[in-house]
Amino acid sequence: MRFSFPAAACLLLCAASTGTQQPVLQRTFVPGATQAYRVRLIVRTEVEGQRPERIGVQTFSDPFSRGAEAELTWLAARRIASVNADGSANIEETLGRFSNVIVKPRPEEDDEQAQKLADALEEALRRWVHAGNTSAGQRTLTYLESRSGALSMLKPDAAVFLDEAQPLLMTPWLLRALRPAVTLPSQPVRFGQGWQEPRAVELQHWTNAQGTESGEWLVAPDLPESAVRLHIVQQISGRIASGPELPAGADKTAEGTAEGRFHAESIVTLSLLDAHLIAATRSAVREITYTVPAPGLAEAPRFRGRLTVEIQMEEIR
């Protein structure tokens, strides 16, 4: 997977510099400063479509839908280990007090396929919880954070791997979204003036891929004067021409019958004093739609697979 915009590895579509003379919000780090956060992760996987069903001499389309959900919570403690000459900081983030993984097959508990989806989610979250943890059930991540909130030197095991097919979209997004930090836009804090910019995107197995980012600083009467809220929406779409996302039997010849979409959205509350994260609600959806020719049916059945992630994060004071 290769992107032509900054911070592509974590799939955050950062806005390019606008050349504005107005000051932009930037992080201010103090060595030894700490924050603690309560984190909640919800993962859903869904499959829906139509099965051909023959009754007598006629073939009908029988719709189906199945899915599963898994949830995990933990505490994340961040410490600014040191501050560099350029104002960036070396961060230590300790994860601990993990909850049990809660799984919910859908729609019926005796649905074998739904149970398989639930089992896969449970295994993915449990594998991540136990990977690299100490005997005390904790794990410490180290990485570099710039004044604009860009992260580097993060290891892949800092994010949950959801057995995602190539090209990876949700996996690198999670690597960044699970951190109690914010990539700050180059747009000054001006309420009521949103922005939207296109992003050139190249993805393995996808053609005509396009990306956009839009954002807005929000007026929030419930916040104190020392805080501000930021809304960011990132989107990628394209046609799937090959690769593991195109299931066996899918119609590979009809234009537009296999499509991919990635939609990420975040609403974060930031301190105006040092731009640290106070709270965040983040979500991302990766969706694949395709058709499979079926003899006897006037229209080819349409299938959709969707992977959804929600993250809730709040500072503990």
VMD Tcl script that draws the C-alpha trace (Angstrom):
set ca {
  {0.00 0.00 0.00}
  {1.42 3.43 -0.94}
  {-0.04 6.86 -0.38}
  {1.17 10.14 -1.78}
  {0.25 12.24 1.24}
  {1.94 12.70 4.66}
  {1.36 10.25 7.51}
  {0.23 7.58 5.07}
  {1.49 4.75 7.29}
  {-1.18 5.54 9.85}
  {-3.83 6.47 7.27}
  {-4.40 9.94 8.66}
  {-5.03 12.34 5.80}
  {-3.22 15.38 7.22}
  {-3.94 18.71 5.57}
  {-1.12 20.40 3.68}
  {0.18 23.76 4.78}
  {-2.02 26.65 3.71}
  {0.59 29.32 4.17}
  {-1.71 31.20 6.53}
  {-0.12 33.72 8.86}
  {-2.52 32.88 11.67}
  {-1.12 30.63 14.41}
  {-2.13 27.00 14.42}
  {-2.61 24.80 17.46}
  {0.50 22.78 18.35}
  {1.47 20.44 21.16}
  {3.54 21.72 24.06}
  {5.37 18.97 25.95}
  {6.66 19.10 29.51}
  {9.17 16.41 30.53}
  {7.72 14.02 33.09}
  {4.09 15.13 32.54}
  {1.54 12.30 32.63}
  {-2.05 11.69 31.58}
  {-4.27 8.64 32.06}
  {-7.12 7.55 29.80}
  {-9.95 5.05 29.85}
  {-10.21 3.37 26.42}
  {-13.10 1.37 24.99}
  {-12.79 -0.57 21.73}
  {-15.79 -2.05 19.87}
  {-15.31 -4.13 16.72}
  {-18.13 -5.35 14.47}
  {-18.03 -7.57 11.42}
  {-21.05 -8.04 9.14}
  {-21.88 -9.92 5.97}
  {-25.11 -9.56 4.03}
  {-26.37 -10.57 0.62}
  {-28.76 -12.85 -1.26}
  {-28.69 -16.62 -1.73}
  {-30.29 -18.16 -4.83}
  {-33.11 -20.51 -3.76}
  {-34.94 -22.71 -6.22}
  {-38.63 -23.46 -5.64}
  {-40.09 -25.64 -8.34}
  {-39.02 -24.25 -11.70}
  {-38.35 -20.76 -10.39}
  {-35.27 -19.33 -8.68}
  {-35.70 -16.69 -6.02}
  {-33.28 -14.46 -4.13}
  {-33.22 -15.19 -0.38}
  {-31.62 -12.31 1.59}
  {-29.42 -13.09 4.59}
  {-27.45 -11.10 7.17}
  {-25.10 -12.20 9.90}
  {-22.54 -10.55 12.08}
  {-20.78 -10.36 15.41}
  {-19.46 -7.79 17.85}
  {-16.59 -7.76 20.36}
  {-15.70 -5.23 23.04}
  {-12.58 -4.58 25.10}
  {-11.64 -1.85 27.58}
  {-8.34 -0.88 29.23}
  {-6.43 2.00 30.81}
  {-3.68 3.87 28.98}
  {-1.14 5.96 30.92}
  {1.08 8.35 28.94}
  {4.32 9.85 30.19}
  {6.51 12.37 28.39}
  {9.87 10.73 28.85}
  {11.86 13.56 27.28}
  {11.53 16.55 24.98}
  {13.80 17.04 21.97}
  {15.35 20.24 20.63}
  {12.69 20.54 17.89}
  {9.89 20.37 20.47}
  {8.94 16.75 19.73}
  {8.63 14.30 22.61}
  {9.57 10.73 23.38}
  {6.43 9.09 24.75}
  {5.97 6.08 27.00}
  {2.43 4.68 26.91}
  {1.55 1.88 29.33}
  {-1.52 -0.27 28.69}
  {-3.06 -2.25 31.52}
  {-6.14 -3.32 33.45}
  {-7.60 -5.02 30.39}
  {-11.19 -6.24 30.69}
  {-12.41 -9.61 29.50}
  {-13.31 -9.70 25.82}
  {-17.10 -9.55 25.45}
  {-18.46 -11.10 22.23}
  {-21.97 -11.08 20.78}
  {-22.89 -13.24 17.80}
  {-25.70 -11.81 15.67}
  {-28.51 -12.38 14.83}
  {-29.04 -15.79 16.51}
  {-26.65 -17.47 18.91}
  {-27.14 -20.83 17.19}
  {-26.14 -19.40 13.79}
  {-22.95 -21.31 13.00}
  {-21.56 -18.70 10.62}
  {-22.27 -15.86 13.06}
  {-20.52 -17.84 15.78}
  {-17.47 -18.23 13.54}
  {-17.36 -14.46 13.06}
  {-17.63 -13.96 16.83}
  {-14.88 -16.49 17.51}
  {-12.55 -14.76 15.05}
  {-13.07 -11.37 16.69}
  {-12.57 -12.80 20.17}
  {-9.35 -14.52 19.13}
  {-8.00 -11.32 17.53}
  {-8.62 -9.21 20.63}
  {-7.32 -11.84 23.06}
  {-4.20 -12.36 20.98}
  {-3.48 -8.62 21.08}
  {-4.13 -8.35 24.84}
  {-1.64 -11.11 25.65}
  {1.03 -10.24 23.08}
  {3.99 -8.61 24.77}
  {2.35 -8.19 28.16}
  {4.40 -8.58 31.32}
  {3.46 -10.90 34.16}
  {1.56 -7.94 35.66}
  {-0.65 -7.81 32.56}
  {0.81 -4.55 31.28}
  {2.57 -3.42 28.13}
  {4.62 -0.28 27.49}
  {4.80 1.32 24.05}
  {7.43 3.88 23.10}
  {7.17 6.30 20.21}
  {7.96 9.82 19.03}
  {5.29 12.53 18.82}
  {5.87 15.79 16.95}
  {4.39 19.14 17.89}
  {1.76 18.63 15.18}
  {0.79 15.28 16.73}
  {2.39 13.08 14.05}
  {3.57 9.75 15.50}
  {6.58 7.71 14.45}
  {8.61 4.72 15.67}
  {5.45 2.82 16.64}
  {5.75 -0.95 16.37}
  {3.00 -2.88 14.52}
  {1.91 -4.77 17.66}
  {0.67 -1.47 19.14}
  {-2.56 -2.05 17.18}
  {-5.06 -4.89 17.05}
  {-4.69 -6.94 13.87}
  {-8.16 -7.95 12.65}
  {-7.00 -10.41 9.98}
  {-7.54 -7.75 7.35}
  {-6.95 -8.62 3.69}
  {-4.58 -6.57 1.54}
  {-4.53 -3.67 1.05}
  {-4.35 -2.82 4.75}
  {-6.57 0.11 5.68}
  {-8.13 -0.56 9.08}
  {-4.90 -1.95 10.58}
  {-2.73 1.19 10.07}
  {-5.67 3.39 11.05}
  {-5.95 1.51 14.37}
  {-2.22 1.93 15.01}
  {-2.78 5.69 15.23}
  {-6.41 5.86 16.43}
  {-5.75 3.79 19.57}
  {-3.23 6.33 20.83}
  {-4.37 9.14 23.16}
  {-3.02 11.78 20.78}
  {-4.29 13.92 17.91}
  {-2.80 14.80 14.53}
  {-3.39 18.54 14.46}
  {-4.46 20.21 11.21}
  {-2.60 23.13 9.72}
  {-5.86 25.08 9.85}
  {-6.07 27.77 12.55}
  {-8.81 27.51 15.17}
  {-11.59 29.39 13.39}
  {-15.16 28.35 14.12}
  {-17.69 27.95 11.33}
  {-15.06 27.67 8.58}
  {-14.72 24.05 7.57}
  {-12.28 22.77 4.98}
  {-12.14 19.91 2.49}
  {-9.20 18.77 0.41}
  {-8.64 15.91 -2.04}
  {-5.96 13.30 -1.47}
  {-4.23 11.22 -4.15}
  {-4.27 7.55 -3.12}
  {-2.66 4.41 -4.53}
  {-3.76 1.01 -3.19}
  {-2.71 -2.45 -4.20}
  {-5.51 -4.29 -6.08}
  {-7.67 -1.13 -6.24}
  {-8.15 1.12 -9.27}
  {-9.42 4.71 -9.51}
  {-8.86 5.14 -5.77}
  {-9.67 8.59 -4.46}
  {-9.36 10.16 -1.02}
  {-10.64 13.27 0.70}
  {-10.33 14.91 4.10}
  {-12.72 17.43 5.59}
  {-12.56 19.10 8.98}
  {-14.05 21.76 11.18}
  {-13.37 23.38 14.54}
  {-16.64 23.06 16.45}
  {-18.34 25.48 18.77}
  {-19.07 23.53 21.95}
  {-20.94 25.50 24.67}
  {-20.44 22.64 27.13}
  {-16.66 23.06 27.08}
  {-14.60 25.41 29.27}
  {-12.76 28.29 27.60}
  {-9.52 26.32 27.81}
  {-10.78 23.52 25.51}
  {-11.82 23.15 21.88}
  {-13.40 20.42 19.75}
  {-12.22 19.18 16.35}
  {-14.19 17.13 13.79}
  {-12.30 15.27 11.04}
  {-13.71 13.03 8.28}
  {-11.45 10.94 6.00}
  {-12.71 8.92 3.04}
  {-11.19 6.57 0.47}
  {-13.07 4.79 -2.32}
  {-12.16 2.79 -5.39}
  {-12.90 -0.21 -7.59}
  {-11.46 -3.59 -6.60}
  {-9.88 -5.15 -9.66}
  {-8.03 -8.11 -8.14}
  {-6.67 -9.59 -4.92}
  {-8.11 -11.45 -1.91}
  {-10.94 -8.96 -1.40}
  {-12.55 -10.08 -4.65}
  {-14.18 -13.40 -3.70}
  {-14.22 -16.43 -5.97}
  {-17.09 -16.17 -8.42}
  {-17.41 -12.40 -8.20}
  {-18.16 -10.67 -11.48}
  {-14.76 -9.30 -12.52}
  {-15.84 -8.02 -15.91}
  {-18.72 -5.66 -15.20}
  {-17.50 -2.15 -14.45}
  {-18.15 -1.06 -10.91}
  {-19.49 -4.37 -9.58}
  {-16.70 -4.73 -6.98}
  {-16.12 -1.61 -4.94}
  {-14.25 -0.70 -1.78}
  {-14.80 2.12 0.67}
  {-13.05 3.34 3.80}
  {-14.65 6.01 5.98}
  {-13.03 7.32 9.17}
  {-14.43 9.97 11.45}
  {-13.28 11.52 14.73}
  {-14.52 14.11 17.18}
  {-11.84 15.06 19.68}
  {-11.70 17.51 22.56}
  {-8.36 19.27 23.03}
  {-6.80 21.56 25.59}
  {-6.04 25.03 24.23}
  {-3.23 25.31 26.78}
  {-0.99 22.52 25.47}
  {-3.18 20.74 22.84}
  {-3.25 17.44 24.75}
  {-6.21 15.10 24.23}
  {-9.08 15.37 26.71}
  {-11.58 13.04 25.03}
  {-12.13 11.36 21.68}
  {-14.74 9.40 19.77}
  {-13.31 7.72 16.69}
  {-14.82 5.31 14.18}
  {-13.86 3.68 10.91}
  {-15.70 1.49 8.42}
  {-14.16 -0.67 5.71}
  {-16.81 -1.91 3.28}
  {-16.61 -4.18 0.26}
  {-19.54 -4.71 -2.15}
  {-19.63 -7.07 -5.11}
  {-21.95 -9.14 -7.28}
  {-21.83 -12.80 -8.23}
  {-23.67 -14.00 -11.37}
  {-26.46 -16.51 -10.57}
  {-28.24 -18.45 -13.33}
  {-32.00 -18.06 -13.16}
  {-32.01 -14.66 -11.49}
  {-32.81 -11.49 -13.39}
  {-30.29 -9.53 -11.32}
  {-26.99 -10.83 -9.96}
  {-27.04 -11.11 -6.14}
  {-25.22 -8.29 -4.40}
  {-23.05 -8.95 -1.34}
  {-21.55 -6.62 1.20}
  {-18.92 -7.19 3.86}
  {-18.32 -4.55 6.49}
  {-15.73 -4.16 9.25}
  {-16.52 -1.41 11.77}
  {-14.39 -0.13 14.64}
  {-15.40 2.36 17.33}
  {-13.03 3.86 19.89}
  {-14.03 5.91 22.91}
  {-11.32 7.61 24.92}
  {-11.55 9.89 27.95}
  {-8.94 11.45 30.20}
  {-9.07 10.36 33.84}
  {-8.51 13.29 36.17}
}
mol new
graphics top color blue
foreach p $ca { graphics top sphere $p radius 0.5 }
foreach p [lrange $ca 0 end-1] q [lrange $ca 1 end] { graphics top cylinder $p $q radius 0.2 }
display resetview
